[in-house]
Amino acid sequence: MSSNQLDTKAQAWSALFSEPMSELVKRYTASVFFDKRLANVDIRGSLAHAHMLQAQHIISADDLASINSGLAQIQTEIDAGEFNWQLDLEDVHLNIEARLTQLVGDAGKRLHTGRSRNDQVATDIRLWLRGEIDQLSELLAELQRSLLSVAKRHVDVIMPGFTHLQVAQPVSFGHHMLAYVEMFSRDAQRLADVRKRVNVLPLGAAALAGTSYPLNRDMVADLLGMEGVCQNSLDAVSDRDFAIEFTAAAAIIMVHTSRLSEELIVWMSQNFGFVRIADRFTTGSSIMPQKKNPDVPELARGKTGRVVGHLMGLITLMKGQPLAYNKDNQEDKEPLFDTVDTVRDTLRIFAEMMGGQLNPATGQREGGITVNAQAMEQAALRGYATATDLADYLVNKGLPFRDAHEVVAHAVKTAIAQDIDLSELSLSALQAFDARIEADVFECLSLRGSLNARQTTGGTAPSQVLLQIARHEKRLDG
């Protein structure tokens, strides 16, 4: 028998049963090979529980000292990759408890006083998810900084703004990047809000009805940095709303990265040629030597479906469960774990792909996406992007907007027939559509004039874009 191998002929509930569990059932029901990632928070929760038990005189000071020592050794073994995870012990909780009992004897058996695996696992998942939310929030901030760095360098770059993927109006490329900063800032707000409901303590609910031991649940919550305790024992052990809510927030994050991915894919195509993605984020073709494929954005777009699928899976998992805990809930971990891993990896790679790597010498980001400003501006010219500006010009001259809209439509039709831009029509040609048009019309028909005119808060005028960049930088660095 190895240093942390136990006699596992029977399970923790063995006294009631007359035959051992089938090997097939054992493998079907075991979770240790995926829930062992909860080991660190399981130990942390057990330490807090043990300190409370001793403070409440439920276990002795000697028992607490033994538990502290044993759990410290187990943590060392896990960190060193030397802990022997055993399928026979089913999950992370029983593996750690069995090893603790082997190390410190009866004190290890007393640790489980006043708790059940039901409230223990609910606590572990919340502690683990809280830590992951904090990491994801940092990654979201880093991605926003990357996008801000792109926006700041391209405030004056003009591109076509699209609706229905048709050229609509000219916008600043910096302004376009800020739209994604807004999306990811809302994602960060959602995660912060979810964290409040994650950070509540189920421990002390025991199996489902609470316990007769005089536990101090508030003390455990304080030791674990939680903001309160679950107020209903049935709900405490069976609730997975927090996991569903987190996965919903994660799915929205992925939807935002998917939208950005789609634009990068389109912009990188030869038909657009708006951007070039650094080579380290692309791949080639096995047969076509000229190809450079945007694999990272494409894969992120695909992984979005994966995370949305996990959300649907978790909702379906809970929809038919009666109170309180059911074994179904073992199926909450793999989709939750994979969601966190997928979002984390996606945010990390997008932060570098968009903003490049930070050069410590200059404090600037380098080597992310390269913008083809000329291609963007030429594309804006092809789509009569200043038509609305001409309508606004006529309104300012006294023409009702609907009439102005009609006049401009005729002007655009003429320009299309001649294969020229509106700004290339002569003054006399424009005056033929409405006599109120004067020589100053050409300022509003220019892309730059159109851009500069959008001075409302949140508009695309460069001065407004700079104000928004400053606002976001203050928010992220404050």
matplotlib code that plots the C-alpha trace (Angstrom):
import matplotlib.pyplot as plt

x = [0.0, 1.5, 1.8, -1.6, -3.4, -6.3, -8.3, -11.2, -13.1, -16.2, -17.5, -18.2, -21.8, -20.8, -22.5, -25.9, -25.0, -24.6, -22.5, -19.8, -20.5, -20.2, -17.0, -19.1, -21.2, -18.1, -16.6, -20.0, -20.6, -17.1, -16.1, -12.6, -10.8, -12.5, -13.5, -10.0, -9.4, -11.5, -8.9, -7.4, -10.8, -11.9, -8.9, -9.6, -13.2, -12.3, -9.8, -12.5, -15.0, -12.5, -11.6, -15.3, -15.9, -13.1, -14.3, -17.7, -16.1, -17.4, -13.8, -10.8, -7.8, -5.6, -8.0, -7.8, -4.0, -3.9, -6.4, -4.3, -1.1, -2.7, -4.4, -1.1, 0.7, -2.1, -1.8, 2.0, 1.4, -1.2, 1.0, 3.9, 1.8, 2.3, -1.2, -2.6, -6.2, -8.3, -11.3, -12.6, -13.0, -15.3, -14.6, -12.2, -13.8, -13.6, -10.1, -8.9, -10.9, -9.5, -5.9, -6.4, -7.8, -4.8, -2.4, -4.1, -6.5, -9.7, -9.2, -9.6, -12.9, -14.2, -13.7, -16.9, -19.0, -21.9, -21.5, -22.5, -20.9, -24.0, -23.1, -19.4, -19.4, -21.8, -19.3, -16.3, -17.8, -18.7, -15.2, -13.6, -15.9, -15.4, -11.6, -12.2, -14.5, -11.8, -9.3, -11.7, -12.5, -8.8, -8.6, -11.6, -9.9, -6.8, -8.7, -10.4, -7.0, -5.8, -8.8, -8.2, -4.7, -5.9, -8.6, -6.1, -3.8, -6.6, -8.9, -8.5, -8.8, -12.0, -13.9, -17.4, -19.9, -22.3, -25.9, -27.1, -23.4, -24.1, -22.1, -24.1, -22.0, -18.3, -17.0, -13.7, -12.0, -11.2, -14.9, -15.6, -13.1, -14.8, -18.0, -16.3, -14.8, -18.4, -19.5, -16.7, -17.2, -20.8, -19.5, -17.3, -20.3, -22.3, -19.5, -19.2, -22.9, -22.9, -20.0, -22.2, -24.6, -21.8, -20.1, -22.6, -22.0, -24.0, -21.8, -23.8, -26.9, -25.6, -27.4, -30.6, -32.1, -29.3, -27.7, -28.2, -24.6, -24.2, -22.4, -21.4, -22.0, -21.3, -17.8, -17.1, -18.4, -16.0, -13.1, -13.7, -14.3, -18.0, -20.6, -23.3, -24.8, -27.5, -30.7, -32.6, -30.9, -32.8, -32.0, -28.4, -27.5, -29.6, -29.2, -27.1, -28.6, -25.2, -23.5, -26.3, -26.1, -22.3, -22.5, -25.0, -22.7, -19.8, -22.0, -22.5, -18.8, -18.2, -20.9, -19.1, -15.8, -17.6, -18.9, -15.4, -14.1, -16.6, -15.5, -11.8, -12.4, -14.3, -11.8, -8.9, -10.3, -8.9, -12.3, -11.9, -8.2, -8.9, -6.6, -3.7, -3.5, 0.0, 1.3, 1.5, -2.3, -2.8, -2.1, -1.5, -3.0, -1.7, -2.3, -2.6, 0.7, -0.8, -3.3, -3.1, -6.1, -7.6, -7.8, -7.9, -11.0, -12.7, -12.1, -13.3, -16.5, -16.9, -16.2, -19.0, -21.4, -19.7, -20.2, -23.8, -24.3, -23.0, -25.6, -28.4, -27.0, -27.0, -30.5, -31.7, -29.9, -31.9, -35.3, -36.8, -35.0, -37.1, -35.7, -33.1, -29.8, -29.8, -26.9, -27.8, -25.8, -22.6, -23.1, -22.7, -19.0, -17.6, -19.6, -18.8, -15.1, -15.0, -16.8, -14.3, -11.3, -12.7, -13.5, -10.2, -8.2, -10.2, -9.9, -6.1, -5.4, -7.7, -6.0, -2.7, -4.0, -5.8, -3.3, -0.1, 2.5, 3.4, 6.9, 8.3, 10.8, 8.3, 5.1, 3.4, 1.7, 3.2, 2.4, -1.3, -3.4, -2.2, -4.8, -4.9, -6.3, -6.3, -8.4, -10.9, -11.3, -11.7, -14.4, -16.2, -16.1, -17.7, -20.9, -22.3, -21.6, -22.3, -25.8, -27.4, -25.1, -26.6, -30.1, -29.1, -27.6, -31.0, -32.9, -30.6, -31.6, -35.3, -36.4, -38.4, -36.4, -38.7, -38.5, -34.7, -34.5, -36.3, -34.1, -30.9, -32.2, -32.5, -29.1, -27.6, -29.4, -27.8, -24.4, -24.8, -25.7, -22.5, -20.4, -19.2, -19.4, -21.9, -19.0, -18.0, -21.3, -20.9, -22.6, -25.0, -25.9, -26.6, -28.6, -30.8, -32.2, -32.7, -31.9, -31.0, -27.8, -24.8, -21.0, -20.6, -22.3, -19.0, -17.7, -20.5, -20.1, -16.5, -15.8, -13.8, -16.5, -19.1, -16.9, -16.3, -20.0, -20.9, -20.2, -23.0, -21.9, -21.0, -20.6, -17.8, -16.2, -12.5, -12.8, -15.7, -13.7, -10.8, -13.1, -14.5, -11.0, -10.0, -13.2, -12.4, -8.8, -9.8, -12.4, -9.9, -7.0, -9.0]
y = [0.0, 3.4, 6.4, 7.7, 4.5, 3.3, 0.1, 1.1, -2.1, -0.2, 3.3, 5.9, 4.6, 0.9, -0.4, -0.3, -2.2, -5.9, -5.9, -3.7, -1.2, -2.5, -1.4, 0.0, 2.0, 3.1, 4.6, 6.0, 7.9, 9.0, 12.6, 12.7, 13.0, 16.3, 17.7, 17.4, 20.9, 21.9, 20.5, 23.8, 25.4, 22.1, 22.3, 26.0, 25.4, 22.5, 24.7, 27.3, 24.7, 23.1, 26.5, 27.1, 23.6, 24.3, 27.8, 26.3, 23.6, 20.8, 19.5, 20.0, 22.3, 19.2, 17.9, 21.3, 21.3, 17.8, 18.8, 21.9, 19.9, 17.1, 19.4, 21.3, 18.1, 17.2, 20.6, 20.0, 16.6, 18.0, 21.0, 18.6, 16.3, 13.4, 13.0, 9.6, 10.3, 7.1, 6.2, 4.1, 7.2, 8.7, 12.5, 15.1, 15.4, 11.8, 11.5, 14.4, 13.2, 9.7, 10.9, 13.2, 10.4, 8.2, 11.0, 12.2, 9.4, 10.2, 14.0, 13.6, 11.7, 14.5, 17.1, 16.1, 16.9, 19.2, 19.1, 16.9, 16.5, 18.3, 21.6, 21.0, 20.7, 23.7, 25.7, 24.5, 25.4, 28.8, 29.4, 28.2, 30.2, 33.3, 33.1, 32.4, 35.4, 37.6, 36.3, 36.7, 40.3, 41.1, 39.6, 41.6, 44.7, 43.8, 43.2, 46.6, 48.2, 46.5, 47.8, 51.2, 51.2, 50.3, 53.0, 55.6, 55.0, 55.2, 58.0, 59.8, 56.7, 56.8, 53.6, 52.8, 52.2, 49.4, 48.5, 45.3, 45.0, 47.9, 51.1, 53.5, 56.4, 57.1, 56.4, 56.6, 53.2, 54.2, 54.8, 51.3, 49.7, 51.6, 49.9, 46.6, 48.3, 49.2, 45.6, 44.1, 46.8, 45.6, 42.0, 43.0, 44.6, 41.4, 39.3, 41.7, 41.3, 37.6, 37.4, 38.9, 35.9, 33.4, 34.7, 33.3, 30.4, 27.1, 25.3, 24.5, 23.5, 19.9, 17.4, 19.5, 20.4, 22.1, 20.4, 20.0, 21.1, 24.7, 25.9, 29.5, 29.8, 33.6, 32.9, 30.5, 33.0, 35.6, 33.3, 32.5, 36.1, 35.5, 38.2, 36.2, 32.7, 31.0, 31.4, 28.2, 24.9, 23.2, 25.9, 26.1, 22.5, 22.3, 25.8, 26.1, 29.4, 31.0, 28.6, 29.2, 32.9, 32.9, 30.7, 33.1, 36.0, 33.9, 33.2, 36.9, 37.5, 34.8, 36.4, 39.7, 38.0, 36.2, 39.4, 40.9, 37.7, 37.9, 41.4, 40.5, 37.6, 39.8, 42.7, 40.4, 39.0, 40.2, 41.7, 44.1, 44.3, 46.5, 44.8, 42.3, 40.0, 39.3, 36.0, 34.3, 34.3, 32.9, 29.6, 28.6, 26.1, 22.6, 23.0, 26.7, 28.5, 32.0, 31.5, 33.2, 32.0, 33.8, 30.7, 32.3, 34.5, 31.5, 29.2, 31.8, 32.1, 28.3, 28.1, 30.5, 27.8, 25.5, 27.9, 28.7, 24.9, 24.7, 27.3, 25.3, 22.1, 23.6, 25.0, 21.6, 19.9, 21.9, 22.1, 18.9, 18.5, 18.3, 19.7, 19.1, 17.7, 15.1, 13.3, 15.1, 18.0, 16.2, 17.2, 20.9, 20.8, 19.8, 22.4, 25.0, 24.1, 24.1, 27.4, 29.1, 27.5, 28.5, 32.1, 32.6, 31.3, 33.4, 36.6, 36.1, 35.5, 38.3, 40.8, 40.0, 39.6, 43.0, 45.1, 43.2, 42.6, 45.4, 46.7, 47.5, 49.9, 52.1, 51.3, 50.8, 47.7, 46.3, 43.6, 43.1, 44.0, 46.3, 48.7, 49.6, 53.1, 53.7, 50.7, 51.7, 55.2, 54.0, 51.6, 54.5, 56.4, 53.6, 53.5, 57.1, 57.2, 61.0, 60.8, 61.4, 64.4, 65.9, 65.3, 67.0, 69.9, 70.4, 70.2, 73.0, 75.0, 74.7, 71.6, 69.0, 65.8, 63.5, 65.8, 66.1, 62.3, 62.2, 64.8, 63.0, 59.7, 61.2, 62.7, 59.3, 57.7, 60.1, 59.6, 55.8, 56.2, 58.2, 55.9, 58.8, 59.8, 62.5, 64.8, 64.5, 65.9, 69.5, 72.3, 73.0, 69.3, 69.3, 72.5, 70.9, 68.7, 71.7, 75.3, 75.8, 73.9, 76.2, 75.8, 75.0, 71.7, 70.1, 70.3, 68.1, 65.7, 65.0, 62.0, 64.1, 66.8, 64.1, 62.6, 65.9, 66.9, 64.0, 65.9, 64.5, 62.5, 59.1, 60.3, 59.4, 62.8, 62.4, 64.9, 62.8, 59.6, 61.0, 62.0, 58.5, 57.0, 59.2, 58.2, 54.4, 54.8, 56.6, 53.9, 51.0, 52.6, 54.2]
z = [0.0, -1.1, 1.2, 0.3, -0.8, 1.4, 1.6, -0.6, -0.7, 0.4, 0.0, 2.7, 3.0, 2.8, 6.0, 4.4, 1.3, 0.8, -2.4, -3.9, -6.6, -10.1, -11.9, -14.7, -12.3, -10.5, -13.6, -14.8, -11.5, -10.6, -11.1, -9.6, -12.9, -13.7, -10.3, -8.9, -10.1, -7.1, -4.7, -3.6, -2.8, -1.2, 1.2, 1.8, 2.7, 4.9, 6.8, 7.4, 8.5, 10.9, 12.5, 13.0, 14.5, 17.0, 17.9, 18.5, 20.7, 18.4, 17.9, 20.1, 19.5, 19.0, 16.3, 14.6, 14.7, 13.2, 10.5, 9.6, 9.4, 7.4, 4.9, 4.5, 3.6, 1.1, -0.5, -0.9, -2.5, -4.9, -5.8, -6.5, -8.6, -6.1, -4.8, -5.7, -7.0, -6.7, -8.8, -5.9, -3.9, -6.5, -6.2, -5.0, -1.6, -0.6, -2.0, 0.2, 3.3, 3.0, 2.7, 5.6, 7.8, 6.8, 7.9, 11.1, 12.1, 13.9, 13.6, 9.9, 10.5, 12.6, 9.9, 8.2, 11.3, 10.5, 6.7, 3.8, 0.4, -0.9, 0.8, 0.5, -3.3, -3.6, -1.6, -3.5, -6.9, -5.7, -4.3, -7.5, -9.8, -7.7, -8.4, -12.1, -12.4, -10.9, -13.5, -16.4, -15.2, -15.4, -18.9, -20.0, -18.8, -20.7, -23.9, -23.5, -23.1, -26.3, -28.2, -26.8, -28.0, -31.5, -31.3, -30.2, -33.1, -35.7, -34.5, -37.8, -40.1, -42.1, -42.8, -44.1, -41.4, -42.4, -41.9, -43.5, -44.6, -47.0, -46.9, -44.7, -43.3, -42.8, -39.3, -37.6, -37.2, -33.7, -33.1, -34.5, -32.0, -29.2, -29.9, -28.8, -25.7, -24.8, -25.3, -23.2, -20.5, -20.1, -20.0, -17.1, -15.3, -15.8, -14.3, -11.3, -10.8, -11.1, -8.6, -5.9, -6.2, -6.5, -3.4, -0.9, 1.5, 1.3, 3.9, 7.0, 5.0, 5.4, 3.2, 2.9, 6.2, 8.1, 11.1, 14.9, 15.6, 16.8, 13.6, 13.1, 9.4, 9.4, 10.8, 7.9, 5.4, 6.9, 6.8, 3.1, 2.2, 1.3, 1.4, 3.3, 3.8, 1.8, 3.8, 2.9, 3.4, 0.6, -1.9, -0.7, -1.7, -4.9, -6.4, -9.6, -10.7, -10.2, -12.7, -15.2, -14.8, -15.1, -18.3, -19.7, -19.1, -20.6, -23.7, -24.2, -23.9, -26.6, -28.8, -28.7, -29.6, -32.4, -33.8, -33.7, -35.3, -38.1, -38.9, -38.8, -41.1, -43.6, -43.3, -43.8, -47.1, -50.3, -51.3, -48.3, -47.5, -44.5, -42.0, -41.8, -38.8, -37.5, -38.9, -35.5, -35.4, -38.8, -40.7, -44.3, -46.7, -47.3, -51.0, -51.8, -51.1, -51.3, -48.5, -45.1, -43.0, -40.0, -37.9, -34.5, -35.3, -37.1, -34.2, -31.7, -33.8, -33.6, -29.9, -29.3, -30.2, -27.7, -24.8, -25.8, -25.9, -22.3, -21.3, -22.8, -21.2, -17.7, -18.1, -19.3, -16.4, -13.8, -15.4, -14.1, -10.7, -7.6, -4.4, -3.0, -4.3, -7.1, -8.7, -12.0, -10.5, -11.0, -14.6, -13.8, -13.5, -17.0, -18.9, -16.3, -16.3, -20.1, -20.3, -18.1, -20.0, -23.4, -22.4, -20.6, -23.6, -26.0, -24.1, -23.6, -27.3, -28.5, -26.2, -27.8, -31.3, -31.3, -29.3, -29.9, -27.2, -24.8, -25.4, -21.9, -23.4, -25.1, -23.1, -26.5, -28.0, -31.1, -33.7, -33.4, -36.4, -39.1, -40.6, -44.3, -44.0, -47.7, -48.5, -45.8, -47.1, -50.7, -49.6, -47.9, -51.1, -53.1, -51.2, -51.3, -47.6, -47.4, -48.8, -45.3, -44.9, -48.1, -46.7, -43.4, -45.4, -47.2, -43.9, -42.5, -45.6, -44.7, -46.6, -44.5, -44.0, -45.9, -48.9, -48.5, -48.4, -51.8, -53.3, -52.3, -53.6, -57.0, -56.7, -55.8, -58.7, -61.1, -59.5, -59.8, -63.5, -64.1, -61.9, -59.7, -56.1, -55.0, -54.3, -57.9, -59.2, -60.3, -58.4, -61.2, -61.4, -57.6, -57.9, -60.5, -57.7, -55.4, -55.8, -52.1, -52.7, -52.7, -53.0, -49.3, -50.0, -50.9, -47.3, -46.1, -49.0, -48.1, -45.9, -43.5, -43.3, -42.6, -39.8, -38.2, -38.2, -35.8, -32.6, -30.4, -27.3, -28.5, -32.1, -34.6, -34.8, -33.9, -31.0, -29.5, -30.1, -28.1, -25.3, -25.2, -25.2, -22.2, -20.4, -20.8, -19.9, -16.7, -15.9, -16.5, -14.7, -11.8]

ax = plt.figure().add_subplot(projection="3d")
ax.plot(x, y, z, "-o")
ax.set_aspect("equal")
plt.show()
